[in-house]
Amino acid sequence: MSNLCIIPARGGSKRIPRKNIKDFLGKPIIAHSIETALKSDLFDEVMVSTDDPEIAEIAQKFGAKVPFMRSTENADDFATTSVVLIEVLEEYKVKGKEYDYACCIYPTAPLIKADKLKVGFEKLIDGNFSTVFSSVEFSYPIWRGLKKTNNDEFKMVWPENLDKRSQDLEAVYHDAGQWYWFNVESFKKDKTLFGDRTSCIVLGATEVQDIDTLVDWKLAELKYELL
């Protein structure tokens, strides 16, 4: 059984310039993902897929491998995570290396914990899933959601839930945007991280922070220090 960690980190970032290597509490944010992956002892190799020489240099400094650079066509705003992962796996195959399982870890997820990576991997194996990723419950029931009309009025998306207690509504979860364990053979066949046999582990709200703005960045730092 062999495991590969893939950290996708392209150079372009519109909302937060140089986001993947911006300082996060004393070190480039990508370093947190690399160090957690290495600390977990789950991987035969931890690599970074990037088109950017500076990111490659920093990744190697913190212990990751950069055996090849990402292609230009898969480094723009429209390249999906799945496409990037497929490219990485194909490049390794050319080099004579193939893996049974892989985990995609995002470079801007400093709240990742090694023990949760282990739980995710165990669930992947024990449950014979194609993919297992981290999730978090929506902080407010989406069944009480509102929509805006053309007349600037707001109406309930599901008006039948108007008088229902929030605790009686079904819990709904969303992707925590941290990591995705997957069976390589299944992924190569389906070419998606959300196949028929997909499961999650649920994290708490303090363990998760999507980082798209500088306010998000500050919240992530506060949660990191809290944890």
HUCORMO-V79495 format. One record per pair of residues at least 24 apart in sequence whose ideal C-beta (glycine too) atoms are under 10 Angstrom apart, sorted by the first residue. I is the first residue (numbers start at 1). GAP is how many residues later the second one is. D is the distance in Angstrom with one decimal. If there is no record, write none. Layout:
i=I gap=GAP d=D
i=I gap=GAP d=D
This chain:
i=1 gap=43 d=9.2
i=1 gap=98 d=9.1
i=1 gap=99 d=5.2
i=1 gap=100 d=7.1
i=1 gap=124 d=8.5
i=2 gap=41 d=8.9
i=2 gap=42 d=4.9
i=2 gap=43 d=8.6
i=2 gap=95 d=8.5
i=2 gap=96 d=7.8
i=2 gap=97 d=4.8
i=2 gap=98 d=5.3
i=2 gap=99 d=7.5
i=2 gap=100 d=9.4
i=2 gap=182 d=9.2
i=3 gap=37 d=9.7
i=3 gap=39 d=5.7
i=3 gap=40 d=4.9
i=3 gap=41 d=5.7
i=3 gap=42 d=8.2
i=3 gap=43 d=9.7
i=3 gap=96 d=6.3
i=3 gap=97 d=7.1
i=3 gap=98 d=4.9
i=3 gap=99 d=6.8
i=3 gap=100 d=7.0
i=3 gap=118 d=7.6
i=3 gap=178 d=8.9
i=3 gap=181 d=9.4
i=4 gap=39 d=6.4
i=4 gap=40 d=6.6
i=4 gap=41 d=5.5
i=4 gap=42 d=8.2
i=4 gap=43 d=7.0
i=4 gap=61 d=9.9
i=4 gap=81 d=9.8
i=4 gap=84 d=8.0
i=4 gap=85 d=8.0
i=4 gap=88 d=7.3
i=4 gap=93 d=8.3
i=4 gap=94 d=9.2
i=4 gap=95 d=4.2
i=4 gap=96 d=8.9
i=4 gap=97 d=7.6
i=4 gap=98 d=4.4
i=4 gap=99 d=7.5
i=4 gap=100 d=9.6
i=4 gap=180 d=7.9
i=5 gap=28 d=8.9
i=5 gap=29 d=8.7
i=5 gap=31 d=9.7
i=5 gap=32 d=4.5
i=5 gap=33 d=8.5
i=5 gap=35 d=8.5
i=5 gap=37 d=7.5
i=5 gap=38 d=4.3
i=5 gap=39 d=8.8
i=5 gap=40 d=7.0
i=5 gap=41 d=4.3
i=5 gap=42 d=6.8
i=5 gap=43 d=9.3
i=5 gap=59 d=8.3
i=5 gap=60 d=9.6
i=5 gap=94 d=9.7
i=5 gap=97 d=7.2
i=5 gap=98 d=5.2
i=5 gap=99 d=8.1
i=5 gap=100 d=6.0
i=5 gap=112 d=9.0
i=5 gap=174 d=9.0
i=5 gap=176 d=10.0
i=6 gap=31 d=9.6
i=6 gap=37 d=9.7
i=6 gap=39 d=9.3
i=6 gap=40 d=8.6
i=6 gap=41 d=6.0
i=6 gap=42 d=8.0
i=6 gap=43 d=6.0
i=6 gap=75 d=9.4
i=6 gap=78 d=7.9
i=6 gap=79 d=6.0
i=6 gap=81 d=10.0
i=6 gap=82 d=5.3
i=6 gap=83 d=8.3
i=6 gap=86 d=9.6
i=6 gap=93 d=9.6
i=6 gap=96 d=5.9
i=6 gap=97 d=7.2
i=6 gap=98 d=5.1
i=6 gap=99 d=7.4
i=6 gap=174 d=9.4
i=6 gap=176 d=10.0
i=7 gap=26 d=5.5
i=7 gap=27 d=6.6
i=7 gap=30 d=7.2
i=7 gap=39 d=7.2
i=7 gap=40 d=7.0
i=7 gap=41 d=4.7
i=7 gap=42 d=7.0
i=7 gap=43 d=8.5
i=7 gap=48 d=9.8
i=7 gap=52 d=7.4
i=7 gap=57 d=6.6
i=7 gap=59 d=9.9
i=7 gap=96 d=9.4
i=7 gap=97 d=7.7
i=7 gap=98 d=5.2
i=7 gap=99 d=7.4
i=7 gap=100 d=5.4
i=7 gap=102 d=9.6
i=7 gap=172 d=9.7
i=8 gap=39 d=9.9
i=8 gap=40 d=7.8
i=8 gap=41 d=4.9
i=8 gap=42 d=7.7
i=8 gap=62 d=8.0
i=8 gap=66 d=9.2
i=8 gap=67 d=9.7
i=8 gap=71 d=9.0
i=8 gap=73 d=6.3
i=8 gap=75 d=10.0
i=8 gap=76 d=4.9
i=8 gap=77 d=7.5
i=8 gap=79 d=9.8
i=8 gap=80 d=8.1
i=8 gap=96 d=6.7
i=8 gap=97 d=8.7
i=8 gap=98 d=7.2
i=8 gap=99 d=7.1
i=9 gap=24 d=8.6
i=9 gap=25 d=9.7
i=9 gap=39 d=5.5
i=9 gap=40 d=7.0
i=9 gap=41 d=4.8
i=9 gap=42 d=9.1
i=9 gap=43 d=7.5
i=9 gap=46 d=5.2
i=9 gap=47 d=8.9
i=9 gap=49 d=9.2
i=9 gap=50 d=7.2
i=9 gap=55 d=9.5
i=9 gap=57 d=9.8
i=9 gap=61 d=8.9
i=9 gap=75 d=9.9
i=9 gap=97 d=8.5
i=9 gap=98 d=4.1
i=9 gap=99 d=8.5
i=10 gap=39 d=8.2
i=10 gap=40 d=6.1
i=10 gap=41 d=5.5
i=10 gap=42 d=6.7
i=10 gap=45 d=7.9
i=10 gap=60 d=6.7
i=10 gap=64 d=8.3
i=10 gap=65 d=4.7
i=10 gap=66 d=8.2
i=10 gap=67 d=9.1
i=10 gap=69 d=7.7
i=10 gap=74 d=8.3
i=10 gap=97 d=9.3
i=11 gap=39 d=6.7
i=11 gap=40 d=5.6
i=11 gap=41 d=3.0
i=11 gap=42 d=8.5
i=11 gap=43 d=7.5
i=11 gap=44 d=6.1
i=11 gap=45 d=9.5
i=11 gap=59 d=9.3
i=11 gap=64 d=7.1
i=12 gap=39 d=8.2
i=12 gap=40 d=8.2
i=12 gap=63 d=7.0
i=12 gap=64 d=7.3
i=12 gap=65 d=7.0
i=13 gap=64 d=9.7
i=13 gap=95 d=9.1
i=14 gap=63 d=7.5
i=15 gap=196 d=9.3
i=15 gap=197 d=5.6
i=15 gap=198 d=6.4
i=15 gap=199 d=8.8
i=15 gap=201 d=9.4
i=16 gap=92 d=8.5
i=16 gap=195 d=7.4
i=16 gap=196 d=7.5
i=16 gap=197 d=7.2
i=16 gap=198 d=6.7
i=16 gap=200 d=8.6
i=16 gap=201 d=6.9
i=18 gap=34 d=8.9
i=18 gap=36 d=8.2
i=18 gap=37 d=8.8
i=19 gap=88 d=8.2
i=19 gap=89 d=6.1
i=19 gap=192 d=7.5
i=19 gap=193 d=9.1
i=19 gap=198 d=8.7
i=20 gap=28 d=9.2
i=20 gap=30 d=7.9
i=20 gap=32 d=8.0
i=20 gap=34 d=9.7
i=20 gap=35 d=5.9
i=20 gap=38 d=8.8
i=20 gap=39 d=9.3
i=20 gap=86 d=9.2
i=20 gap=87 d=4.5
i=20 gap=88 d=6.4
i=21 gap=29 d=9.7
i=21 gap=31 d=8.4
i=21 gap=33 d=6.7
i=21 gap=34 d=5.7
i=21 gap=36 d=9.5
i=21 gap=37 d=5.4
i=21 gap=38 d=8.8
i=21 gap=86 d=8.3
i=21 gap=87 d=10.0
i=22 gap=86 d=8.6
i=22 gap=189 d=9.5
i=22 gap=192 d=9.8
i=22 gap=195 d=7.7
i=24 gap=84 d=8.4
i=24 gap=86 d=5.6
i=24 gap=187 d=9.1
i=24 gap=193 d=7.6
i=24 gap=196 d=7.4
i=24 gap=197 d=6.8
i=24 gap=200 d=7.8
i=25 gap=85 d=7.8
i=25 gap=195 d=9.3
i=25 gap=196 d=5.8
i=25 gap=199 d=6.3
i=25 gap=200 d=7.5
i=27 gap=31 d=9.3
i=27 gap=34 d=10.0
i=27 gap=35 d=7.8
i=27 gap=83 d=9.3
i=28 gap=26 d=9.8
i=28 gap=27 d=8.6
i=28 gap=30 d=5.3
i=28 gap=31 d=8.9
i=28 gap=33 d=8.8
i=28 gap=34 d=7.6
i=28 gap=79 d=8.8
i=29 gap=77 d=9.9
i=29 gap=78 d=6.6
i=29 gap=79 d=5.4
i=29 gap=80 d=8.6
i=29 gap=81 d=5.8
i=29 gap=182 d=8.1
i=29 gap=188 d=8.6
i=29 gap=191 d=8.6
i=29 gap=192 d=10.0
i=30 gap=25 d=7.0
i=30 gap=28 d=6.6
i=30 gap=29 d=6.4
i=30 gap=32 d=7.5
i=30 gap=34 d=8.3
i=30 gap=75 d=9.7
i=30 gap=76 d=9.3
i=30 gap=77 d=4.0
i=30 gap=78 d=7.5
i=30 gap=79 d=9.6
i=30 gap=80 d=9.1
i=31 gap=27 d=7.2
i=31 gap=28 d=8.4
i=31 gap=30 d=8.2
i=31 gap=31 d=4.4
i=31 gap=32 d=8.9
i=31 gap=33 d=9.1
i=31 gap=76 d=9.1
i=31 gap=79 d=8.8
i=32 gap=30 d=9.1
i=32 gap=73 d=9.9
i=32 gap=75 d=8.6
i=32 gap=76 d=8.9
i=32 gap=77 d=7.7
i=32 gap=78 d=3.8
i=32 gap=79 d=8.4
i=32 gap=80 d=7.3
i=32 gap=188 d=10.0
i=32 gap=192 d=8.3
i=33 gap=26 d=9.6
i=33 gap=29 d=9.2
i=33 gap=31 d=8.9
i=33 gap=72 d=5.0
i=33 gap=73 d=6.8
i=33 gap=74 d=5.3
i=33 gap=75 d=7.9
i=33 gap=76 d=5.9
i=33 gap=77 d=7.2
i=33 gap=79 d=6.3
i=33 gap=145 d=8.9
i=33 gap=146 d=8.7
i=34 gap=24 d=9.0
i=34 gap=25 d=6.4
i=34 gap=26 d=9.6
i=34 gap=27 d=9.3
i=34 gap=28 d=4.6
i=34 gap=29 d=5.9
i=34 gap=30 d=4.7
i=34 gap=71 d=8.5
i=34 gap=73 d=8.3
i=35 gap=27 d=6.3
i=35 gap=28 d=7.2
i=35 gap=29 d=9.4
i=35 gap=75 d=9.7
i=35 gap=77 d=9.8
i=35 gap=79 d=9.3
i=36 gap=69 d=7.6
i=36 gap=73 d=8.8
i=36 gap=74 d=8.4
i=36 gap=75 d=9.5
i=36 gap=76 d=5.0
i=36 gap=77 d=7.0
i=36 gap=78 d=5.4
i=36 gap=79 d=10.0
i=36 gap=80 d=9.4
i=36 gap=81 d=7.2
i=36 gap=142 d=10.0
i=36 gap=143 d=9.4
i=37 gap=26 d=8.9
i=37 gap=27 d=7.9
i=37 gap=66 d=7.7
i=37 gap=68 d=5.8
i=37 gap=75 d=8.3
i=37 gap=77 d=8.1
i=37 gap=80 d=7.5
i=37 gap=142 d=8.9
i=38 gap=24 d=8.4
i=38 gap=25 d=5.3
i=38 gap=26 d=7.9
i=38 gap=76 d=9.1
i=39 gap=24 d=9.9
i=39 gap=74 d=9.5
i=39 gap=75 d=5.0
i=39 gap=76 d=10.0
i=39 gap=78 d=9.3
i=40 gap=63 d=9.1
i=40 gap=65 d=9.8
i=40 gap=72 d=9.2
i=40 gap=73 d=8.9
i=40 gap=74 d=3.9
i=40 gap=75 d=8.2
i=40 gap=76 d=9.3
i=40 gap=77 d=4.9
i=40 gap=78 d=6.3
i=40 gap=81 d=8.6
i=41 gap=73 d=8.0
i=41 gap=76 d=9.9
i=41 gap=77 d=8.7
i=42 gap=59 d=9.1
i=42 gap=61 d=7.4
i=42 gap=72 d=8.0
i=42 gap=75 d=6.1
i=42 gap=76 d=6.5
i=42 gap=78 d=9.4
i=42 gap=79 d=5.9
i=42 gap=139 d=9.2
i=43 gap=56 d=9.2
i=43 gap=58 d=9.4
i=43 gap=59 d=8.8
i=43 gap=60 d=7.3
i=43 gap=62 d=9.7
i=43 gap=74 d=9.3
i=43 gap=78 d=9.8
i=44 gap=53 d=9.0
i=44 gap=55 d=7.2
i=44 gap=56 d=9.7
i=44 gap=57 d=9.9
i=45 gap=47 d=8.7
i=45 gap=52 d=8.0
i=45 gap=54 d=8.1
i=45 gap=57 d=9.8
i=46 gap=57 d=9.4
i=46 gap=59 d=8.6
i=47 gap=41 d=7.2
i=47 gap=44 d=9.8
i=47 gap=45 d=8.5
i=47 gap=55 d=9.9
i=48 gap=40 d=9.8
i=48 gap=57 d=9.8
i=48 gap=59 d=7.6
i=49 gap=25 d=8.4
i=49 gap=26 d=9.2
i=49 gap=35 d=5.8
i=49 gap=36 d=8.1
i=49 gap=38 d=7.4
i=49 gap=39 d=5.2
i=49 gap=42 d=8.9
i=49 gap=55 d=9.3
i=49 gap=58 d=9.8
i=50 gap=25 d=8.0
i=50 gap=34 d=9.9
i=50 gap=57 d=8.8
i=51 gap=24 d=3.8
i=51 gap=25 d=9.3
i=51 gap=28 d=9.9
i=55 gap=52 d=8.3
i=59 gap=48 d=8.7
i=67 gap=24 d=7.5
i=67 gap=25 d=7.7
i=67 gap=28 d=6.9
i=67 gap=30 d=8.8
i=68 gap=24 d=8.8
i=68 gap=26 d=9.0
i=68 gap=27 d=8.1
i=80 gap=111 d=9.7
i=80 gap=112 d=9.3
i=80 gap=113 d=9.3
i=81 gap=25 d=8.6
i=81 gap=99 d=7.8
i=81 gap=111 d=9.9
i=81 gap=112 d=6.9
i=82 gap=98 d=9.7
i=82 gap=100 d=9.8
i=82 gap=105 d=7.9
i=82 gap=108 d=9.2
i=82 gap=109 d=5.9
i=82 gap=110 d=5.9
i=82 gap=111 d=6.0
i=82 gap=112 d=9.3
i=83 gap=108 d=8.5
i=85 gap=95 d=8.7
i=85 gap=97 d=8.1
i=85 gap=99 d=9.3
i=85 gap=102 d=7.1
i=85 gap=103 d=9.5
i=85 gap=106 d=9.2
i=85 gap=108 d=7.9
i=86 gap=101 d=8.0
i=86 gap=102 d=7.3
i=86 gap=105 d=6.5
i=89 gap=95 d=6.5
i=89 gap=98 d=7.9
i=89 gap=99 d=6.7
i=90 gap=98 d=9.0
i=92 gap=92 d=9.8
i=93 gap=95 d=9.6
i=98 gap=86 d=7.5
i=98 gap=87 d=9.6
i=98 gap=90 d=10.0
i=99 gap=85 d=5.5
i=99 gap=86 d=9.9
i=100 gap=25 d=9.9
i=100 gap=83 d=7.6
i=100 gap=84 d=6.1
i=100 gap=85 d=7.7
i=101 gap=24 d=8.0
i=101 gap=80 d=6.7
i=101 gap=81 d=7.0
i=101 gap=82 d=6.1
i=101 gap=83 d=6.2
i=101 gap=84 d=9.3
i=101 gap=85 d=9.9
i=101 gap=86 d=9.5
i=102 gap=78 d=8.7
i=102 gap=79 d=7.6
i=102 gap=80 d=6.0
i=102 gap=81 d=8.5
i=102 gap=82 d=5.4
i=102 gap=85 d=7.5
i=103 gap=29 d=9.3
i=103 gap=30 d=9.4
i=103 gap=76 d=5.7
i=103 gap=77 d=6.7
i=103 gap=78 d=4.8
i=103 gap=79 d=7.4
i=104 gap=27 d=9.8
i=104 gap=29 d=8.7
i=104 gap=74 d=9.6
i=104 gap=75 d=6.5
i=104 gap=76 d=4.6
i=104 gap=77 d=8.3
i=104 gap=78 d=7.5
i=104 gap=83 d=9.8
i=104 gap=89 d=7.5
i=105 gap=73 d=7.2
i=105 gap=74 d=4.6
i=105 gap=75 d=8.2
i=105 gap=76 d=9.7
i=106 gap=70 d=9.8
i=106 gap=71 d=6.2
i=106 gap=72 d=6.2
i=106 gap=73 d=7.1
i=106 gap=74 d=8.9
i=106 gap=104 d=10.0
i=106 gap=105 d=9.3
i=108 gap=69 d=8.5
i=108 gap=70 d=9.6
i=108 gap=101 d=9.4
i=108 gap=102 d=8.9
i=108 gap=103 d=4.9
i=108 gap=104 d=9.2
i=108 gap=108 d=9.4
i=108 gap=109 d=8.8
i=108 gap=112 d=8.3
i=109 gap=25 d=8.8
i=109 gap=67 d=8.2
i=109 gap=68 d=6.7
i=109 gap=69 d=4.3
i=109 gap=70 d=7.1
i=109 gap=99 d=8.8
i=109 gap=100 d=8.4
i=109 gap=101 d=9.2
i=109 gap=102 d=8.1
i=109 gap=111 d=8.8
i=110 gap=68 d=9.6
i=110 gap=99 d=8.5
i=110 gap=101 d=8.6
i=110 gap=107 d=10.0
i=110 gap=110 d=6.3
i=110 gap=111 d=8.4
i=110 gap=113 d=9.0
i=110 gap=114 d=5.7
i=110 gap=117 d=9.9
i=111 gap=65 d=8.9
i=111 gap=67 d=7.3
i=111 gap=92 d=8.5
i=111 gap=95 d=8.2
i=111 gap=96 d=5.5
i=111 gap=97 d=6.5
i=111 gap=98 d=6.1
i=111 gap=100 d=9.8
i=111 gap=109 d=6.7
i=111 gap=112 d=6.1
i=111 gap=113 d=6.1
i=111 gap=115 d=9.9
i=111 gap=116 d=6.8
i=112 gap=64 d=9.4
i=112 gap=66 d=5.2
i=112 gap=67 d=6.3
i=112 gap=91 d=9.7
i=112 gap=95 d=8.6
i=112 gap=96 d=9.8
i=113 gap=65 d=9.4
i=113 gap=90 d=9.0
i=113 gap=94 d=7.3
i=113 gap=114 d=8.2
i=116 gap=60 d=9.7
i=116 gap=62 d=8.2
i=116 gap=63 d=8.2
i=116 gap=85 d=6.6
i=116 gap=87 d=6.9
i=116 gap=91 d=7.7
i=117 gap=61 d=9.1
i=117 gap=62 d=6.4
i=117 gap=64 d=7.9
i=117 gap=84 d=9.7
i=119 gap=62 d=10.0
i=119 gap=82 d=5.5
i=120 gap=58 d=9.5
i=120 gap=59 d=6.8
i=120 gap=60 d=8.7
i=120 gap=61 d=4.9
i=120 gap=79 d=9.1
i=120 gap=80 d=8.6
i=120 gap=81 d=5.5
i=121 gap=58 d=9.9
i=121 gap=60 d=5.5
i=122 gap=59 d=9.6
i=122 gap=79 d=9.5
i=123 gap=58 d=8.0
i=123 gap=76 d=6.1
i=123 gap=77 d=8.6
i=123 gap=78 d=6.3
i=124 gap=56 d=10.0
i=124 gap=57 d=4.6
i=124 gap=58 d=7.6
i=124 gap=59 d=7.0
i=124 gap=73 d=9.7
i=124 gap=75 d=7.9
i=125 gap=56 d=9.1
i=125 gap=58 d=9.2
i=127 gap=70 d=8.0
i=127 gap=72 d=6.0
i=128 gap=55 d=8.5
i=128 gap=58 d=9.9
i=128 gap=69 d=7.0
i=129 gap=52 d=8.3
i=129 gap=53 d=8.6
i=129 gap=54 d=7.5
i=129 gap=57 d=8.8
i=129 gap=66 d=8.8
i=129 gap=67 d=9.7
i=129 gap=68 d=4.8
i=129 gap=69 d=6.5
i=129 gap=70 d=4.8
i=129 gap=71 d=9.6
i=130 gap=51 d=9.7
i=130 gap=52 d=6.4
i=130 gap=53 d=5.2
i=130 gap=55 d=9.0
i=130 gap=56 d=3.9
i=130 gap=57 d=7.1
i=130 gap=59 d=9.0
i=130 gap=60 d=7.0
i=130 gap=62 d=9.1
i=130 gap=63 d=8.7
i=130 gap=64 d=9.0
i=130 gap=65 d=4.4
i=130 gap=66 d=7.0
i=130 gap=67 d=4.2
i=130 gap=68 d=6.3
i=130 gap=69 d=9.0
i=131 gap=49 d=6.1
i=131 gap=50 d=6.7
i=131 gap=51 d=4.5
i=131 gap=52 d=7.4
i=131 gap=55 d=7.7
i=131 gap=56 d=7.4
i=131 gap=59 d=9.1
i=131 gap=61 d=8.4
i=131 gap=62 d=5.2
i=131 gap=63 d=6.7
i=131 gap=64 d=6.1
i=131 gap=65 d=9.8
i=131 gap=66 d=7.4
i=131 gap=67 d=4.7
i=131 gap=68 d=7.5
i=131 gap=69 d=9.1
i=132 gap=47 d=9.1
i=132 gap=48 d=7.7
i=132 gap=49 d=4.7
i=132 gap=50 d=7.8
i=132 gap=51 d=9.5
i=132 gap=65 d=9.5
i=132 gap=66 d=7.4
i=132 gap=67 d=5.0
i=132 gap=68 d=6.6
i=132 gap=69 d=6.8
i=133 gap=42 d=6.4
i=133 gap=43 d=7.5
i=133 gap=44 d=9.1
i=133 gap=45 d=7.7
i=133 gap=46 d=6.4
i=133 gap=47 d=4.3
i=133 gap=48 d=7.0
i=133 gap=49 d=8.5
i=133 gap=60 d=7.1
i=133 gap=61 d=8.6
i=133 gap=65 d=7.7
i=133 gap=66 d=8.3
i=133 gap=67 d=5.7
i=133 gap=68 d=8.1
i=134 gap=39 d=9.9
i=134 gap=41 d=7.6
i=134 gap=42 d=4.0
i=134 gap=43 d=8.0
i=134 gap=44 d=4.5
i=134 gap=45 d=5.8
i=134 gap=46 d=8.2
i=134 gap=47 d=9.4
i=134 gap=66 d=6.7
i=134 gap=67 d=6.0
i=134 gap=68 d=8.0
i=134 gap=69 d=5.4
i=134 gap=73 d=8.3
i=134 gap=74 d=7.5
i=135 gap=37 d=9.9
i=135 gap=38 d=4.3
i=135 gap=39 d=6.4
i=135 gap=40 d=6.0
i=135 gap=41 d=5.4
i=135 gap=42 d=9.6
i=135 gap=43 d=9.3
i=135 gap=64 d=9.4
i=135 gap=65 d=4.0
i=135 gap=66 d=7.2
i=135 gap=67 d=5.6
i=135 gap=68 d=7.0
i=135 gap=73 d=8.7
i=136 gap=37 d=6.4
i=136 gap=38 d=6.5
i=136 gap=39 d=8.3
i=136 gap=40 d=4.8
i=136 gap=41 d=9.2
i=136 gap=42 d=9.4
i=136 gap=64 d=9.2
i=136 gap=66 d=6.7
i=136 gap=67 d=5.1
i=136 gap=68 d=7.3
i=136 gap=69 d=6.2
i=136 gap=70 d=9.8
i=136 gap=71 d=7.6
i=136 gap=72 d=4.6
i=136 gap=73 d=9.8
i=136 gap=74 d=9.7
i=137 gap=34 d=5.4
i=137 gap=35 d=7.2
i=137 gap=36 d=5.3
i=137 gap=37 d=8.1
i=137 gap=65 d=6.6
i=137 gap=66 d=9.0
i=137 gap=67 d=8.8
i=137 gap=68 d=7.8
i=137 gap=71 d=9.9
i=138 gap=33 d=7.9
i=138 gap=34 d=5.2
i=138 gap=35 d=6.9
i=138 gap=36 d=6.1
i=138 gap=67 d=9.9
i=139 gap=66 d=6.4
i=140 gap=26 d=7.7
i=140 gap=29 d=10.0
i=141 gap=24 d=9.6
i=141 gap=25 d=5.0
i=141 gap=26 d=8.8
i=141 gap=27 d=9.3
i=141 gap=28 d=4.4
i=141 gap=29 d=8.1
i=141 gap=30 d=8.0
i=141 gap=31 d=7.3
i=142 gap=27 d=8.6
i=142 gap=28 d=9.5
i=142 gap=29 d=9.8
i=142 gap=30 d=5.2
i=142 gap=32 d=9.1
i=143 gap=25 d=9.7
i=143 gap=26 d=4.6
i=143 gap=27 d=7.1
i=143 gap=29 d=7.6
i=144 gap=25 d=7.2
i=171 gap=31 d=9.1
i=173 gap=27 d=6.7
i=173 gap=29 d=6.5
i=173 gap=30 d=9.6
i=174 gap=26 d=9.8
i=174 gap=34 d=9.4
i=174 gap=36 d=9.5
i=175 gap=25 d=8.3
i=175 gap=33 d=9.6
i=175 gap=35 d=9.3
i=176 gap=24 d=8.4
i=176 gap=25 d=9.2
i=176 gap=26 d=8.7
i=176 gap=27 d=5.5
i=176 gap=29 d=9.9
i=176 gap=31 d=7.7
i=176 gap=32 d=4.5
i=176 gap=33 d=9.0
i=176 gap=34 d=8.2
i=177 gap=31 d=7.6
i=177 gap=32 d=8.8
i=177 gap=33 d=5.4
i=177 gap=34 d=8.6
i=177 gap=35 d=9.8
i=178 gap=25 d=7.8
i=178 gap=29 d=8.6
i=178 gap=30 d=7.2
i=178 gap=31 d=9.6
i=178 gap=32 d=9.6
